[in-house]
Amino acid sequence: MLDIKPTYHRTLTCLTTLAAMLSALLVCAGMARASDLVIVGGGNGHGVGMSQEGALGYAQHGFSYQAILAHYYTGTGLGSAPSNAQVRVMIGGKVRNVALESYVRGVVSAEVPSSWPLAALEAQAVASRTYALTAHAGGSRFDVYADTRSQVYRGVAAQTPQTDAAVAATAGQIVTYQSRPAITYFFASSGGRTENVEGSFTGSLPEPWLRGVLDQYERGGEHGWKLTLGFSAAAARLRGLVRGSFVGIEVLKRGFSPRISSAYVLGSGGRTAVSGAQLAARLGLYSTWAYFSTRTGQVITSQPDRSGWSAGAGPSPTAPPAASTAQGGVPSGSGAEAASASPAAGAGGGTSAPS
């Protein structure tokens, strides 16, 4: 027989159930508000050209500077700089003409430690010399800035016996492609792969010598890193890109390496398209090699990723060390609620993206 309970019992049961549901919703809402954005990534810098930490690894494994340069700049050789070449350096708002070899002596130890093996210093000397002749940061006015907008130049203060020896050993040598000087971008560390120039620098055309390569000996301090931001901190850093309340990040495309080319910032009111460089700069990441997930309590959920890359393909993450203030960098956003130190994109040595 069908047992029909009195109406007032059903009402009480419904009210009790409704209260439980509301309580659960409130708990869930509280958890949602407490969500973290977890970012796991690799490398430090734009990823194009020579990885400085990778060059160190190759030198430690017995490779010559010629072999190091040939690895990172595909299909290139070595040529000679014009005799009596000068570099027009923008220093403190004024342009100074500096003899090319003196200029390089003032750069190498400003970009990498002078204690590194000679082959790594020699590779840096040739890359810096070539960059000075090919960058043209100021158009017809000057060639390079004296800071991280180009490459760091510190003049006599940067000259050491070790780096001076590297400059002397490679005097006048530059990287060439089909006998023409080839711009030599470089950066701090790769995470295990460098990137095609068009995959990292928005709007750049492919260049045959700036192709992504495997970087097997790179084990720098930012080879792998992990950053946790509270949702409110992430939303603050992404201010102007979030429609409604911040929901997360959806990656659309990655390059030869897992560096992000394009993505969406997801909000409750819609989505906003961004480049990988924009995303890294806003969030204060070491590089655009980044995978996103959310953490609510003990539950971690991967963010949508249509790139075809798996997060398992990346380097083993480590807690990021404090970002260098001496070289490079896109400053971190304000209002951080990070569980670990927030890195600054491009905080190590290296050239900047073309302007």
MIMAR-61064 format. One record per residue (C-alpha): residue number from 1; residue in three letters; x, y, z. Coordinates in steps of 0.25 Angstrom, whole numbers, plus 5000, padded with zeros to 4 digits. Each point is the difference from the previous one (the first is absolute). Layout:
BEGIN
NUM/ALA/X/Y/Z $
...
//
This chain:
BEGIN
1/MET/5000/5000/5000 $
2/LEU/5004/5014/4997 $
3/ASP/5005/5007/5012 $
4/ILE/4996/5015/5000 $
5/LYS/5006/5008/5011 $
6/PRO/4993/5012/5005 $
7/THR/5002/5013/4993 $
8/TYR/5006/5007/5011 $
9/HIS/5011/4989/5001 $
10/ARG/5003/5002/4985 $
11/THR/5001/5015/5002 $
12/LEU/5010/4999/5011 $
13/THR/5008/4990/4992 $
14/CYS/5000/5009/4988 $
15/LEU/5004/5012/5008 $
16/THR/5011/4992/5007 $
17/THR/5005/4995/4986 $
18/LEU/5000/5014/4995 $
19/ALA/5008/5005/5011 $
20/ALA/5010/4990/4998 $
21/MET/5001/5003/4985 $
22/LEU/5001/5015/5003 $
23/SER/5011/4997/5011 $
24/ALA/5008/4991/4989 $
25/LEU/4998/5011/4990 $
26/LEU/5006/5010/5010 $
27/VAL/5012/4991/5003 $
28/CYS/5002/4998/4985 $
29/ALA/4999/5015/4997 $
30/GLY/5010/5002/5012 $
31/MET/5010/4990/4994 $
32/ALA/4998/5006/4986 $
33/ARG/5004/5013/5006 $
34/ALA/5012/4994/5006 $
35/SER/5005/4994/4987 $
36/ASP/5014/5001/4996 $
37/LEU/5006/5001/4986 $
38/VAL/5012/4990/4999 $
39/ILE/5010/5002/4989 $
40/VAL/5011/4990/4996 $
41/GLY/5010/5005/4990 $
42/GLY/5014/4999/4995 $
43/GLY/5012/5009/4996 $
44/ASN/5002/5015/5002 $
45/GLY/4999/5010/4988 $
46/HIS/4994/5000/4986 $
47/GLY/5006/4987/4996 $
48/VAL/5006/5005/4986 $
49/GLY/5014/4997/4996 $
50/MET/5011/4997/5010 $
51/SER/4997/4995/5014 $
52/GLN/5011/5005/5009 $
53/GLU/4998/4989/5011 $
54/GLY/4999/4990/4988 $
55/ALA/5014/5006/4995 $
56/LEU/5005/4998/5013 $
57/GLY/4996/4985/5000 $
58/TYR/5006/4998/4986 $
59/ALA/5013/5006/5005 $
60/GLN/5000/4991/5012 $
61/HIS/4999/4988/4991 $
62/GLY/5012/5004/4992 $
63/PHE/4993/5007/4988 $
64/SER/5008/5012/4993 $
65/TYR/4994/5014/4999 $
66/GLN/4999/4997/4985 $
67/ALA/4991/4988/5002 $
68/ILE/4992/5007/5011 $
69/LEU/4996/5011/4990 $
70/ALA/4998/4990/4988 $
71/HIS/4990/4993/5009 $
72/TYR/4992/5012/5004 $
73/TYR/5000/5007/4987 $
74/THR/4996/4990/4990 $
75/GLY/5008/5000/4987 $
76/THR/5010/5011/5004 $
77/GLY/5015/5002/4999 $
78/LEU/5010/5010/5005 $
79/GLY/5004/5013/4992 $
80/SER/5007/5013/5003 $
81/ALA/4995/5013/5005 $
82/PRO/5003/5012/4992 $
83/SER/5014/5006/5004 $
84/ASN/5000/5012/5010 $
85/ALA/4985/4997/5002 $
86/GLN/4993/5009/5011 $
87/VAL/4988/4998/5008 $
88/ARG/4990/5011/5003 $
89/VAL/4996/4998/5014 $
90/MET/4988/5008/5007 $
91/ILE/5005/5002/5014 $
92/GLY/4992/5010/5009 $
93/GLY/4993/5007/4989 $
94/LYS/5013/5002/4992 $
95/VAL/5006/4992/4988 $
96/ARG/5014/4996/5002 $
97/ASN/5009/4994/4989 $
98/VAL/5008/4988/5006 $
99/ALA/5010/4992/4992 $
100/LEU/4994/4986/4997 $
101/GLU/5010/4992/5008 $
102/SER/5000/5009/5012 $
103/TYR/4985/5000/5000 $
104/VAL/5000/4984/5000 $
105/ARG/5010/5000/5012 $
106/GLY/4989/5009/5007 $
107/VAL/4989/4990/4997 $
108/VAL/5004/4986/5003 $
109/SER/5001/4999/5015 $
110/ALA/4988/5009/5001 $
111/GLU/4992/4989/4993 $
112/VAL/5007/4987/5006 $
113/PRO/5009/4997/5012 $
114/SER/5014/5002/4997 $
115/SER/5003/4987/5007 $
116/TRP/4993/4992/4989 $
117/PRO/5009/4991/4991 $
118/LEU/5008/5007/4989 $
119/ALA/4991/4994/4988 $
120/ALA/4987/5005/5006 $
121/LEU/5007/5014/5002 $
122/GLU/5005/5000/4986 $
123/ALA/4986/4996/4994 $
124/GLN/4994/5012/5008 $
125/ALA/5011/5009/4994 $
126/VAL/4997/4996/4986 $
127/ALA/4985/5001/5002 $
128/SER/5001/5013/5007 $
129/ARG/5009/5006/4989 $
130/THR/4991/4995/4989 $
131/TYR/4987/5006/5007 $
132/ALA/5007/5013/5002 $
133/LEU/5002/5001/4985 $
134/THR/4986/4995/4996 $
135/ALA/4990/5005/5010 $
136/HIS/4998/5014/4996 $
137/ALA/4991/5003/5012 $
138/GLY/5000/5015/4998 $
139/GLY/4999/5000/4985 $
140/SER/5009/5010/4993 $
141/ARG/5003/5007/5014 $
142/PHE/5007/4989/5008 $
143/ASP/5002/4985/4999 $
144/VAL/4998/4995/5014 $
145/TYR/4995/5004/5014 $
146/ALA/5010/4998/5012 $
147/ASP/4989/4992/5007 $
148/THR/4991/4988/4999 $
149/ARG/4992/5006/4988 $
150/SER/5012/4996/4992 $
151/GLN/5012/4993/5008 $
152/VAL/5006/5005/5013 $
153/TYR/5013/5008/4998 $
154/ARG/5008/5005/5012 $
155/GLY/5012/5005/4994 $
156/VAL/5013/4998/5007 $
157/ALA/4993/4996/5013 $
158/ALA/4996/4987/4993 $
159/GLN/5014/4996/4995 $
160/THR/5007/4988/5006 $
161/PRO/5012/4992/4997 $
162/GLN/4992/4988/4996 $
163/THR/4990/5008/4991 $
164/ASP/5010/5008/4994 $
165/ALA/5007/4987/4996 $
166/ALA/4988/4995/4993 $
167/VAL/4998/5013/4993 $
168/ALA/5014/5000/4995 $
169/ALA/5000/4985/4996 $
170/THR/4988/5003/4991 $
171/ALA/5004/5014/4995 $
172/GLY/4992/5005/4989 $
173/GLN/4992/4987/4998 $
174/ILE/4985/5001/4997 $
175/VAL/4989/4990/4997 $
176/THR/4996/5000/4986 $
177/TYR/4989/4994/4991 $
178/GLN/5003/4998/4986 $
179/SER/5012/5009/5002 $
180/ARG/4991/5012/5006 $
181/PRO/5000/5004/5014 $
182/ALA/4988/4993/5007 $
183/ILE/4994/5006/5012 $
184/THR/5003/4992/5013 $
185/TYR/4989/5000/5010 $
186/PHE/5003/4993/5013 $
187/PHE/4994/4998/5014 $
188/ALA/5002/4994/5013 $
189/SER/4995/4986/5000 $
190/SER/4991/4991/4991 $
191/GLY/4994/4989/5009 $
192/GLY/5005/4990/4990 $
193/ARG/4995/5006/4986 $
194/THR/5002/5013/4993 $
195/GLU/4990/5007/4992 $
196/ASN/4997/5004/4985 $
197/VAL/5001/5015/4999 $
198/GLU/4986/5001/4995 $
199/GLY/4995/4992/5011 $
200/SER/5005/5009/5011 $
201/PHE/5001/5014/4994 $
202/THR/4986/5004/4995 $
203/GLY/5000/5005/4986 $
204/SER/5014/4995/4997 $
205/LEU/5002/4993/4987 $
206/PRO/5007/4986/5000 $
207/GLU/5016/5001/4999 $
208/PRO/5007/4987/4996 $
209/TRP/5011/5002/5011 $
210/LEU/4990/5003/5011 $
211/ARG/4993/4986/5001 $
212/GLY/4997/4993/5012 $
213/VAL/5010/4989/5005 $
214/LEU/5001/4990/5011 $
215/ASP/5009/5005/5011 $
216/GLN/5004/4987/5007 $
217/TYR/5011/5006/5010 $
218/GLU/4992/5012/5005 $
219/ARG/4998/4998/5015 $
220/GLY/4999/5015/5005 $
221/GLY/4993/5004/5012 $
222/GLU/4987/5003/4993 $
223/HIS/5001/4987/4991 $
224/GLY/4986/4997/5007 $
225/TRP/4992/5008/5009 $
226/LYS/4987/5001/5007 $
227/LEU/4991/5012/5004 $
228/THR/4987/5001/5008 $
229/LEU/4991/5012/5000 $
230/GLY/4987/5002/5007 $
231/PHE/4989/5003/4990 $
232/SER/4999/5014/5005 $
233/ALA/5015/5003/4998 $
234/ALA/4999/4994/4986 $
235/ALA/4987/5008/4997 $
236/ALA/5008/5013/5004 $
237/ARG/5012/4997/4991 $
238/LEU/4990/4997/4989 $
239/ARG/4992/5013/5002 $
240/GLY/4994/5005/4987 $
241/LEU/5000/4986/4994 $
242/VAL/4990/4993/5009 $
243/ARG/4985/5001/4996 $
244/GLY/4992/4999/5013 $
245/SER/5007/4991/5010 $
246/PHE/5013/4993/4997 $
247/VAL/4997/4985/4997 $
248/GLY/5014/4995/4994 $
249/ILE/5009/4999/4988 $
250/GLU/4997/4992/4987 $
251/VAL/5013/4998/4992 $
252/LEU/4997/4999/4985 $
253/LYS/5014/4998/4993 $
254/ARG/5014/4997/5004 $
255/GLY/5013/5000/4992 $
256/PHE/5011/4991/4997 $
257/SER/5002/5000/5015 $
258/PRO/4988/5001/5009 $
259/ARG/5001/5015/5001 $
260/ILE/4986/5006/4998 $
261/SER/4998/5007/4987 $
262/SER/4985/5004/5003 $
263/ALA/4990/4998/5011 $
264/TYR/4987/5005/5006 $
265/VAL/4998/5006/5013 $
266/LEU/4987/4995/5005 $
267/GLY/4989/5008/5007 $
268/SER/4986/4998/5005 $
269/GLY/4996/5010/4989 $
270/GLY/5008/4995/4989 $
271/ARG/5014/4997/4995 $
272/THR/5012/5009/4995 $
273/ALA/5011/4996/4990 $
274/VAL/5014/5002/5005 $
275/SER/5014/4997/4995 $
276/GLY/5009/4991/5008 $
277/ALA/5009/5012/5002 $
278/GLN/4989/5008/5006 $
279/LEU/4996/4989/5009 $
280/ALA/5014/4998/5005 $
281/ALA/5002/5015/5002 $
282/ARG/4987/5002/5008 $
283/LEU/5001/4988/5009 $
284/GLY/5015/5003/5002 $
285/LEU/5005/4986/4995 $
286/TYR/5014/4996/4996 $
287/SER/4996/4996/4986 $
288/THR/4988/4997/4992 $
289/TRP/5002/4985/5002 $
290/ALA/4989/4998/5010 $
291/TYR/4989/4991/5003 $
292/PHE/4988/5004/5008 $
293/SER/4991/4993/5010 $
294/THR/4991/5004/5012 $
295/ARG/5001/4995/5014 $
296/THR/4988/5000/5009 $
297/GLY/5003/4994/5013 $
298/GLN/5007/4987/4997 $
299/VAL/4994/4999/4986 $
300/ILE/5009/5004/4988 $
301/THR/4993/5002/4987 $
302/SER/5007/5002/4986 $
303/GLN/4996/5012/4993 $
304/PRO/4995/4998/4985 $
305/ASP/5012/4999/4990 $
306/ARG/4997/4998/4985 $
307/SER/5015/5001/4996 $
308/GLY/5002/4985/5000 $
309/TRP/5012/5000/5010 $
310/SER/4999/4992/5013 $
311/ALA/5005/5006/5013 $
312/GLY/5008/4988/5002 $
313/ALA/5009/5004/4988 $
314/GLY/5006/5012/5009 $
315/PRO/5012/5000/5009 $
316/SER/4999/4996/5014 $
317/PRO/4995/5012/5008 $
318/THR/5008/5006/5011 $
319/ALA/4996/5012/5009 $
320/PRO/5005/5012/4993 $
321/PRO/5012/5008/5006 $
322/ALA/4999/5014/5002 $
323/ALA/5000/5008/4987 $
324/SER/5013/5007/4997 $
325/THR/4999/5015/5001 $
326/ALA/5013/5002/4993 $
327/GLN/4996/4996/4986 $
328/GLY/4987/4999/4992 $
329/GLY/4986/4999/5004 $
330/VAL/4986/5004/4999 $
331/PRO/4995/5004/5014 $
332/SER/4990/4992/5007 $
333/GLY/4986/5005/5001 $
334/SER/4995/5006/5014 $
335/GLY/4991/4994/5009 $
336/ALA/5007/4986/5000 $
337/GLU/4995/4989/5009 $
338/ALA/5010/4990/4996 $
339/ALA/5004/4987/5007 $
340/SER/5014/5001/4995 $
341/ALA/5009/5011/4995 $
342/SER/4994/5007/4987 $
343/PRO/5010/4999/4989 $
344/ALA/5002/5012/4990 $
345/ALA/5000/4996/4985 $
346/GLY/5013/5001/4994 $
347/ALA/5007/5002/5014 $
348/GLY/5013/4994/4996 $
349/GLY/5010/5005/4989 $
350/GLY/4996/5001/4985 $
351/THR/4995/5009/4989 $
352/SER/4986/5006/4999 $
353/ALA/4990/4997/4990 $
354/PRO/5000/5009/4988 $
355/SER/4992/5013/5001 $
//
